[in-house]
Amino acid sequence: MRLHNKIAIITGAADGIGRGAAIKFAKEGADSLLVDLNEAGLRETAASVAKLGRKATILVQDITTPDAAEKIVQRAVADFGRLDILVNNAGVSMGGFFTDIPPEILDRVIAVNLIAPFVISQAAARYWIANKIHGRIVSTSSINAETVQGNSTAYCASKGGVRMLTKGAAVDLGPRQITVNAVGPGHTITGMTRKHMGTQWEREGIERSALKRLGTAEDIANAIAFLASDEASYVTGQTLYVEGGRTIQPPPYPAS
């Protein structure tokens, strides 16, 4: 098992990619602290982990509060005795036409999608440096760090920020043998996107994919597990796009 006896923090673990990562990590031998605001969802994820013979504890926490980062890291160490992996997966998608996005929406998207991963990664890295642990950080970015869709400027900006956070942190932490990477999902079925099934979002996702299907939480979790493992010990500062060939497909052009 590639994550045998490793300890992970997974944010946004109540559903979707976070739940997929927790289950994949358990299959690979890891125990996890699951973090989210959705307590019922966290308990469901923890139950799925327990069925696989691994341990998962839960923390109901808003990751944007000032003390959240240290609290999350300290809780993981208290529960399991150490920390090896941080998965920054929690995210929100709020949009609107560019000129109509109010400051409070922009603030929330940036706070959840970019600032929280930044400060939680700082807290984890401080712990690893102090304890001489070769930690792994894997964050969830998006294909929207590279490609843009309408009415999503705030989201795209936040995910582009995650991509560059990954690069910058990788440079600083590399000499400590701490790797920092990200995954960039394409059109993926999650709790956040399930409401778009049967809409243009689903149709476009299938049409624009070279594989002609949507992604699943398991597809993304497989990539996260690889980047969190020792198999990826020489991979850092990268965003691995798990998007079925979405970004290599040219956009559809109207008939002339």
Phi and psi in degrees as GROMACS dihedral restraints (atoms count N, CA, C in turn):
[ dihedral_restraints ]
;  ai    aj    ak    al  type     phi  dphi    fc
    3     4     5     6     1   -74.1    20    10
    4     5     6     7     1   -16.1    20    10
    6     7     8     9     1  -121.2    20    10
    7     8     9    10     1    32.0    20    10
    9    10    11    12     1   -55.7    20    10
   10    11    12    13     1   120.4    20    10
   12    13    14    15     1    62.2    20    10
   13    14    15    16     1    19.6    20    10
   15    16    17    18     1   -80.9    20    10
   16    17    18    19     1   155.1    20    10
   18    19    20    21     1  -117.5    20    10
   19    20    21    22     1   129.4    20    10
   21    22    23    24     1  -127.0    20    10
   22    23    24    25     1   150.4    20    10
   24    25    26    27     1  -104.4    20    10
   25    26    27    28     1   132.2    20    10
   27    28    29    30     1  -128.2    20    10
   28    29    30    31     1   114.6    20    10
   30    31    32    33     1   -90.5    20    10
   31    32    33    34     1   155.7    20    10
   33    34    35    36     1    65.4    20    10
   34    35    36    37     1    39.9    20    10
   36    37    38    39     1   -93.7    20    10
   37    38    39    40     1     5.4    20    10
   39    40    41    42     1   -78.6    20    10
   40    41    42    43     1   -14.9    20    10
   42    43    44    45     1  -166.7    20    10
   43    44    45    46     1   175.4    20    10
   45    46    47    48     1    56.5    20    10
   46    47    48    49     1  -134.9    20    10
   48    49    50    51     1   -62.6    20    10
   49    50    51    52     1   -38.5    20    10
   51    52    53    54     1   -62.6    20    10
   52    53    54    55     1   -43.8    20    10
   54    55    56    57     1   -65.8    20    10
   55    56    57    58     1   -41.4    20    10
   57    58    59    60     1   -59.2    20    10
   58    59    60    61     1   -40.3    20    10
   60    61    62    63     1   -66.0    20    10
   61    62    63    64     1   -42.4    20    10
   63    64    65    66     1   -61.5    20    10
   64    65    66    67     1   -42.6    20    10
   66    67    68    69     1   -68.2    20    10
   67    68    69    70     1   -42.9    20    10
   69    70    71    72     1   -63.0    20    10
   70    71    72    73     1   -43.3    20    10
   72    73    74    75     1   -61.0    20    10
   73    74    75    76     1   -41.7    20    10
   75    76    77    78     1   -62.0    20    10
   76    77    78    79     1   -42.9    20    10
   78    79    80    81     1   -61.4    20    10
   79    80    81    82     1   -29.0    20    10
   81    82    83    84     1   -93.1    20    10
   82    83    84    85     1     5.6    20    10
   84    85    86    87     1    99.7    20    10
   85    86    87    88     1    11.1    20    10
   87    88    89    90     1  -101.1    20    10
   88    89    90    91     1   153.2    20    10
   90    91    92    93     1  -105.7    20    10
   91    92    93    94     1   155.4    20    10
   93    94    95    96     1  -142.6    20    10
   94    95    96    97     1   147.5    20    10
   96    97    98    99     1   -94.8    20    10
   97    98    99   100     1   121.7    20    10
   99   100   101   102     1  -101.2    20    10
  100   101   102   103     1   127.5    20    10
  102   103   104   105     1  -122.7    20    10
  103   104   105   106     1   132.6    20    10
  105   106   107   108     1  -172.2    20    10
  106   107   108   109     1   170.6    20    10
  108   109   110   111     1   -88.7    20    10
  109   110   111   112     1   -17.0    20    10
  111   112   113   114     1   -92.3    20    10
  112   113   114   115     1    95.3    20    10
  114   115   116   117     1   -64.8    20    10
  115   116   117   118     1   -42.5    20    10
  117   118   119   120     1   -60.6    20    10
  118   119   120   121     1   -43.4    20    10
  120   121   122   123     1   -64.1    20    10
  121   122   123   124     1   -39.9    20    10
  123   124   125   126     1   -60.8    20    10
  124   125   126   127     1   -41.9    20    10
  126   127   128   129     1   -65.6    20    10
  127   128   129   130     1   -35.6    20    10
  129   130   131   132     1   -65.8    20    10
  130   131   132   133     1   -42.3    20    10
  132   133   134   135     1   -64.0    20    10
  133   134   135   136     1   -45.1    20    10
  135   136   137   138     1   -60.8    20    10
  136   137   138   139     1   -37.4    20    10
  138   139   140   141     1   -65.1    20    10
  139   140   141   142     1   -38.7    20    10
  141   142   143   144     1   -64.6    20    10
  142   143   144   145     1   -38.5    20    10
  144   145   146   147     1   -65.7    20    10
  145   146   147   148     1   -43.5    20    10
  147   148   149   150     1   -60.7    20    10
  148   149   150   151     1   -36.0    20    10
  150   151   152   153     1   -62.5    20    10
  151   152   153   154     1   -22.1    20    10
  153   154   155   156     1   -93.2    20    10
  154   155   156   157     1     5.0    20    10
  156   157   158   159     1    84.6    20    10
  157   158   159   160     1    12.5    20    10
  159   160   161   162     1  -114.7    20    10
  160   161   162   163     1   168.9    20    10
  162   163   164   165     1  -105.4    20    10
  163   164   165   166     1   138.3    20    10
  165   166   167   168     1  -137.3    20    10
  166   167   168   169     1   127.2    20    10
  168   169   170   171     1  -105.3    20    10
  169   170   171   172     1   160.8    20    10
  171   172   173   174     1  -122.4    20    10
  172   173   174   175     1   151.1    20    10
  174   175   176   177     1  -138.5    20    10
  175   176   177   178     1   114.1    20    10
  177   178   179   180     1   -83.5    20    10
  178   179   180   181     1   111.4    20    10
  180   181   182   183     1  -153.2    20    10
  181   182   183   184     1   133.6    20    10
  183   184   185   186     1   -79.5    20    10
  184   185   186   187     1   114.5    20    10
  186   187   188   189     1   -72.7    20    10
  187   188   189   190     1    -5.9    20    10
  189   190   191   192     1   -95.1    20    10
  190   191   192   193     1    -2.8    20    10
  192   193   194   195     1   -72.4    20    10
  193   194   195   196     1   153.7    20    10
  195   196   197   198     1   -58.2    20    10
  196   197   198   199     1   -33.3    20    10
  198   199   200   201     1   -98.1    20    10
  199   200   201   202     1     5.8    20    10
  201   202   203   204     1   -63.2    20    10
  202   203   204   205     1   -43.6    20    10
  204   205   206   207     1   -60.5    20    10
  205   206   207   208     1   -52.4    20    10
  207   208   209   210     1   -65.4    20    10
  208   209   210   211     1   -37.8    20    10
  210   211   212   213     1   -61.7    20    10
  211   212   213   214     1   -43.0    20    10
  213   214   215   216     1   -65.3    20    10
  214   215   216   217     1   -48.0    20    10
  216   217   218   219     1   -64.4    20    10
  217   218   219   220     1   -45.3    20    10
  219   220   221   222     1   -62.6    20    10
  220   221   222   223     1   -36.4    20    10
  222   223   224   225     1   -66.3    20    10
  223   224   225   226     1   -41.9    20    10
  225   226   227   228     1   -60.6    20    10
  226   227   228   229     1   -44.7    20    10
  228   229   230   231     1   -66.6    20    10
  229   230   231   232     1   -38.6    20    10
  231   232   233   234     1   -65.6    20    10
  232   233   234   235     1   -39.7    20    10
  234   235   236   237     1   -73.5    20    10
  235   236   237   238     1   -36.8    20    10
  237   238   239   240     1  -122.6    20    10
  238   239   240   241     1    -9.3    20    10
  240   241   242   243     1    91.0    20    10
  241   242   243   244     1   -10.7    20    10
  243   244   245   246     1  -168.3    20    10
  244   245   246   247     1   177.9    20    10
  246   247   248   249     1  -143.8    20    10
  247   248   249   250     1   134.5    20    10
  249   250   251   252     1  -119.3    20    10
  250   251   252   253     1   -31.8    20    10
  252   253   254   255     1  -136.8    20    10
  253   254   255   256     1   137.9    20    10
  255   256   257   258     1  -120.3    20    10
  256   257   258   259     1   125.2    20    10
  258   259   260   261     1  -112.6    20    10
  259   260   261   262     1   107.1    20    10
  261   262   263   264     1   -86.8    20    10
  262   263   264   265     1    91.9    20    10
  264   265   266   267     1  -113.0    20    10
  265   266   267   268     1   -24.1    20    10
  267   268   269   270     1   -57.0    20    10
  268   269   270   271     1   139.2    20    10
  270   271   272   273     1  -162.0    20    10
  271   272   273   274     1   160.5    20    10
  273   274   275   276     1  -130.8    20    10
  274   275   276   277     1   152.9    20    10
  276   277   278   279     1  -127.7    20    10
  277   278   279   280     1   105.8    20    10
  279   280   281   282     1  -127.2    20    10
  280   281   282   283     1   132.6    20    10
  282   283   284   285     1  -135.2    20    10
  283   284   285   286     1  -155.2    20    10
  285   286   287   288     1   138.4    20    10
  286   287   288   289     1   165.6    20    10
  288   289   290   291     1   -60.6    20    10
  289   290   291   292     1   142.6    20    10
  291   292   293   294     1   -46.4    20    10
  292   293   294   295     1   -49.0    20    10
  294   295   296   297     1   -77.0    20    10
  295   296   297   298     1    -8.4    20    10
  297   298   299   300     1  -100.9    20    10
  298   299   300   301     1    -2.8    20    10
  300   301   302   303     1   -76.5    20    10
  301   302   303   304     1   115.6    20    10
  303   304   305   306     1   -74.7    20    10
  304   305   306   307     1   156.6    20    10
  306   307   308   309     1   -56.3    20    10
  307   308   309   310     1   -36.3    20    10
  309   310   311   312     1   -67.2    20    10
  310   311   312   313     1   -32.4    20    10
  312   313   314   315     1   -70.1    20    10
  313   314   315   316     1   -45.6    20    10
  315   316   317   318     1   -58.8    20    10
  316   317   318   319     1   -45.5    20    10
  318   319   320   321     1   -59.1    20    10
  319   320   321   322     1   -43.7    20    10
  321   322   323   324     1   -66.7    20    10
  322   323   324   325     1   -44.0    20    10
  324   325   326   327     1   -62.4    20    10
  325   326   327   328     1   -45.9    20    10
  327   328   329   330     1   -67.2    20    10
  328   329   330   331     1   -38.9    20    10
  330   331   332   333     1   -62.7    20    10
  331   332   333   334     1   -46.2    20    10
  333   334   335   336     1   -76.3    20    10
  334   335   336   337     1   -46.8    20    10
  336   337   338   339     1   -83.2    20    10
  337   338   339   340     1   -24.0    20    10
  339   340   341   342     1  -125.1    20    10
  340   341   342   343     1   -52.6    20    10
  342   343   344   345     1   -67.1    20    10
  343   344   345   346     1   -44.4    20    10
  345   346   347   348     1   -60.6    20    10
  346   347   348   349     1   -48.5    20    10
  348   349   350   351     1   -57.9    20    10
  349   350   351   352     1   -34.9    20    10
  351   352   353   354     1   -62.0    20    10
  352   353   354   355     1   -53.8    20    10
  354   355   356   357     1   -76.1    20    10
  355   356   357   358     1   -31.5    20    10
  357   358   359   360     1   -68.3    20    10
  358   359   360   361     1   -37.9    20    10
  360   361   362   363     1   -63.0    20    10
  361   362   363   364     1   -39.5    20    10
  363   364   365   366     1   -58.9    20    10
  364   365   366   367     1   -46.8    20    10
  366   367   368   369     1   -63.1    20    10
  367   368   369   370     1   -42.8    20    10
  369   370   371   372     1   -64.0    20    10
  370   371   372   373     1   -43.4    20    10
  372   373   374   375     1   -64.0    20    10
  373   374   375   376     1   -38.7    20    10
  375   376   377   378     1   -60.4    20    10
  376   377   378   379     1   -42.5    20    10
  378   379   380   381     1   -62.5    20    10
  379   380   381   382     1   -46.4    20    10
  381   382   383   384     1   -64.2    20    10
  382   383   384   385     1   -42.9    20    10
  384   385   386   387     1   -62.8    20    10
  385   386   387   388     1   -44.1    20    10
  387   388   389   390     1   -64.0    20    10
  388   389   390   391     1   -30.8    20    10
  390   391   392   393     1  -106.9    20    10
  391   392   393   394     1     8.3    20    10
  393   394   395   396     1    53.7    20    10
  394   395   396   397     1    47.2    20    10
  396   397   398   399     1  -106.7    20    10
  397   398   399   400     1   135.5    20    10
  399   400   401   402     1   -86.2    20    10
  400   401   402   403     1    81.9    20    10
  402   403   404   405     1   -77.1    20    10
  403   404   405   406     1   169.1    20    10
  405   406   407   408     1  -129.3    20    10
  406   407   408   409     1   128.0    20    10
  408   409   410   411     1  -114.1    20    10
  409   410   411   412     1   128.1    20    10
  411   412   413   414     1  -130.2    20    10
  412   413   414   415     1   121.5    20    10
  414   415   416   417     1  -112.9    20    10
  415   416   417   418     1   153.0    20    10
  417   418   419   420     1   -93.8    20    10
  418   419   420   421     1   110.4    20    10
  420   421   422   423     1   -96.6    20    10
  421   422   423   424     1  -133.8    20    10
  423   424   425   426     1  -172.8    20    10
  424   425   426   427     1   159.2    20    10
  426   427   428   429     1   -62.0    20    10
  427   428   429   430     1   -19.0    20    10
  429   430   431   432     1   -75.3    20    10
  430   431   432   433     1     3.4    20    10
  432   433   434   435     1   -78.4    20    10
  433   434   435   436     1   -16.2    20    10
  435   436   437   438     1  -117.9    20    10
  436   437   438   439     1   -38.8    20    10
  438   439   440   441     1  -119.1    20    10
  439   440   441   442     1   154.1    20    10
  441   442   443   444     1  -121.0    20    10
  442   443   444   445     1   140.0    20    10
  444   445   446   447     1  -119.2    20    10
  445   446   447   448     1   160.4    20    10
  447   448   449   450     1   -64.4    20    10
  448   449   450   451     1   152.5    20    10
  450   451   452   453     1    59.6    20    10
  451   452   453   454     1    33.6    20    10
  453   454   455   456     1  -141.8    20    10
  454   455   456   457     1    29.0    20    10
  456   457   458   459     1   -60.3    20    10
  457   458   459   460     1   -43.0    20    10
  459   460   461   462     1   -63.1    20    10
  460   461   462   463     1   -45.2    20    10
  462   463   464   465     1   -62.9    20    10
  463   464   465   466     1   -47.2    20    10
  465   466   467   468     1   -60.2    20    10
  466   467   468   469     1   -42.2    20    10
  468   469   470   471     1   -62.8    20    10
  469   470   471   472     1   -41.3    20    10
  471   472   473   474     1   -66.7    20    10
  472   473   474   475     1   -40.5    20    10
  474   475   476   477     1   -75.0    20    10
  475   476   477   478     1   -32.1    20    10
  477   478   479   480     1   -63.1    20    10
  478   479   480   481     1   -35.7    20    10
  480   481   482   483     1   -63.5    20    10
  481   482   483   484     1   -39.8    20    10
  483   484   485   486     1   -61.2    20    10
  484   485   486   487     1   -41.0    20    10
  486   487   488   489     1   -59.1    20    10
  487   488   489   490     1   -44.1    20    10
  489   490   491   492     1   -78.7    20    10
  490   491   492   493     1   -30.6    20    10
  492   493   494   495     1   -58.3    20    10
  493   494   495   496     1   -42.8    20    10
  495   496   497   498     1   -59.3    20    10
  496   497   498   499     1   -45.6    20    10
  498   499   500   501     1   -65.8    20    10
  499   500   501   502     1   -46.7    20    10
  501   502   503   504     1   -65.1    20    10
  502   503   504   505     1   -45.1    20    10
  504   505   506   507     1   -65.0    20    10
  505   506   507   508     1   -35.7    20    10
  507   508   509   510     1   -61.7    20    10
  508   509   510   511     1   -39.2    20    10
  510   511   512   513     1   -64.7    20    10
  511   512   513   514     1   -47.7    20    10
  513   514   515   516     1   -69.2    20    10
  514   515   516   517     1   -37.7    20    10
  516   517   518   519     1   -92.0    20    10
  517   518   519   520     1   -12.4    20    10
  519   520   521   522     1   -54.0    20    10
  520   521   522   523     1   -46.1    20    10
  522   523   524   525     1   -60.6    20    10
  523   524   525   526     1   -18.9    20    10
  525   526   527   528     1   -91.3    20    10
  526   527   528   529     1     6.3    20    10
  528   529   530   531     1    60.8    20    10
  529   530   531   532     1    33.1    20    10
  531   532   533   534     1  -102.8    20    10
  532   533   534   535     1   121.7    20    10
  534   535   536   537     1   -96.4    20    10
  535   536   537   538     1   148.2    20    10
  537   538   539   540     1  -135.2    20    10
  538   539   540   541     1   116.2    20    10
  540   541   542   543     1  -138.5    20    10
  541   542   543   544     1   173.9    20    10
  543   544   545   546     1  -142.4    20    10
  544   545   546   547     1   158.8    20    10
  546   547   548   549     1  -111.6    20    10
  547   548   549   550     1   147.6    20    10
  549   550   551   552     1  -121.5    20    10
  550   551   552   553     1    88.5    20    10
  552   553   554   555     1   -65.6    20    10
  553   554   555   556     1   150.4    20    10
  555   556   557   558     1   -95.2    20    10
  556   557   558   559     1  -145.0    20    10
  558   559   560   561     1   -66.2    20    10
  559   560   561   562     1   106.4    20    10
  561   562   563   564     1  -126.8    20    10
  562   563   564   565     1   138.9    20    10
  564   565   566   567     1   -79.1    20    10
  565   566   567   568     1   112.9    20    10
  567   568   569   570     1  -139.4    20    10
  568   569   570   571     1   177.7    20    10
  570   571   572   573     1   -59.9    20    10
  571   572   573   574     1   -33.6    20    10
  573   574   575   576     1   -70.9    20    10
  574   575   576   577     1   -34.2    20    10
  576   577   578   579     1  -101.5    20    10
  577   578   579   580     1    -9.3    20    10
  579   580   581   582     1   -58.6    20    10
  580   581   582   583     1   -29.7    20    10
  582   583   584   585     1   -66.8    20    10
  583   584   585   586     1   -16.5    20    10
  585   586   587   588     1   -92.7    20    10
  586   587   588   589     1    -1.8    20    10
  588   589   590   591     1   -63.9    20    10
  589   590   591   592     1   138.4    20    10
  591   592   593   594     1    84.6    20    10
  592   593   594   595     1     4.0    20    10
  594   595   596   597     1  -109.6    20    10
  595   596   597   598     1  -176.2    20    10
  597   598   599   600     1   -59.5    20    10
  598   599   600   601     1   -30.9    20    10
  600   601   602   603     1   -57.6    20    10
  601   602   603   604     1   -47.7    20    10
  603   604   605   606     1   -66.7    20    10
  604   605   606   607     1   -45.3    20    10
  606   607   608   609     1   -62.1    20    10
  607   608   609   610     1   -42.7    20    10
  609   610   611   612     1   -67.2    20    10
  610   611   612   613     1   -39.0    20    10
  612   613   614   615     1   -59.9    20    10
  613   614   615   616     1   -41.4    20    10
  615   616   617   618     1   -71.5    20    10
  616   617   618   619     1   -44.5    20    10
  618   619   620   621     1   -63.5    20    10
  619   620   621   622     1   -41.2    20    10
  621   622   623   624     1   -83.0    20    10
  622   623   624   625     1    -8.8    20    10
  624   625   626   627     1   -82.6    20    10
  625   626   627   628     1   134.7    20    10
  627   628   629   630     1   -64.9    20    10
  628   629   630   631     1   -26.2    20    10
  630   631   632   633     1   -91.0    20    10
  631   632   633   634     1    -5.6    20    10
  633   634   635   636     1    58.4    20    10
  634   635   636   637     1    42.6    20    10
  636   637   638   639     1  -155.6    20    10
  637   638   639   640     1   163.8    20    10
  639   640   641   642     1   -84.3    20    10
  640   641   642   643     1   158.4    20    10
  642   643   644   645     1   -80.4    20    10
  643   644   645   646     1   162.3    20    10
  645   646   647   648     1  -118.9    20    10
  646   647   648   649     1   163.6    20    10
  648   649   650   651     1   -58.2    20    10
  649   650   651   652     1   -35.0    20    10
  651   652   653   654     1   -65.8    20    10
  652   653   654   655     1   -37.1    20    10
  654   655   656   657     1   -58.1    20    10
  655   656   657   658     1   -45.6    20    10
  657   658   659   660     1   -71.5    20    10
  658   659   660   661     1   -40.5    20    10
  660   661   662   663     1   -61.0    20    10
  661   662   663   664     1   -35.8    20    10
  663   664   665   666     1   -60.6    20    10
  664   665   666   667     1   -41.2    20    10
  666   667   668   669     1   -69.8    20    10
  667   668   669   670     1   -39.9    20    10
  669   670   671   672     1   -60.7    20    10
  670   671   672   673     1   -44.5    20    10
  672   673   674   675     1   -61.2    20    10
  673   674   675   676     1   -41.0    20    10
  675   676   677   678     1   -60.7    20    10
  676   677   678   679     1   -48.9    20    10
  678   679   680   681     1   -66.7    20    10
  679   680   681   682     1   -24.9    20    10
  681   682   683   684     1   -84.1    20    10
  682   683   684   685     1    -9.3    20    10
  684   685   686   687     1   -94.6    20    10
  685   686   687   688     1   168.5    20    10
  687   688   689   690     1   -68.0    20    10
  688   689   690   691     1   -18.5    20    10
  690   691   692   693     1   -62.7    20    10
  691   692   693   694     1   -23.6    20    10
  693   694   695   696     1  -105.6    20    10
  694   695   696   697     1    26.8    20    10
  696   697   698   699     1   -67.0    20    10
  697   698   699   700     1   -16.3    20    10
  699   700   701   702     1  -109.7    20    10
  700   701   702   703     1    21.3    20    10
  702   703   704   705     1  -117.1    20    10
  703   704   705   706     1   119.8    20    10
  705   706   707   708     1  -154.1    20    10
  706   707   708   709     1   151.5    20    10
  708   709   710   711     1    75.8    20    10
  709   710   711   712     1    14.5    20    10
  711   712   713   714     1  -108.0    20    10
  712   713   714   715     1   150.7    20    10
  714   715   716   717     1  -113.0    20    10
  715   716   717   718     1   115.7    20    10
  717   718   719   720     1   -91.8    20    10
  718   719   720   721     1   111.2    20    10
  720   721   722   723     1   -83.3    20    10
  721   722   723   724     1   118.8    20    10
  723   724   725   726     1  -112.9    20    10
  724   725   726   727     1    86.7    20    10
  726   727   728   729     1  -145.1    20    10
  727   728   729   730     1    19.1    20    10
  729   730   731   732     1    61.2    20    10
  730   731   732   733     1    24.1    20    10
  732   733   734   735     1    83.0    20    10
  733   734   735   736     1    15.9    20    10
  735   736   737   738     1   -59.2    20    10
  736   737   738   739     1   -43.3    20    10
  738   739   740   741     1   -78.5    20    10
  739   740   741   742     1   -10.8    20    10
  741   742   743   744     1   -94.8    20    10
  742   743   744   745     1    -7.2    20    10
  744   745   746   747     1   -85.8    20    10
  745   746   747   748     1   132.2    20    10
  747   748   749   750     1   -69.1    20    10
  748   749   750   751     1   149.7    20    10
  750   751   752   753     1   -64.9    20    10
  751   752   753   754     1   151.4    20    10
  753   754   755   756     1   -68.0    20    10
  754   755   756   757     1   137.7    20    10
  756   757   758   759     1  -108.5    20    10
  757   758   759   760     1   141.3    20    10
  759   760   761   762     1   -65.9    20    10
  760   761   762   763     1   149.9    20    10
  762   763   764   765     1   -63.5    20    10
  763   764   765   766     1   139.4    20    10
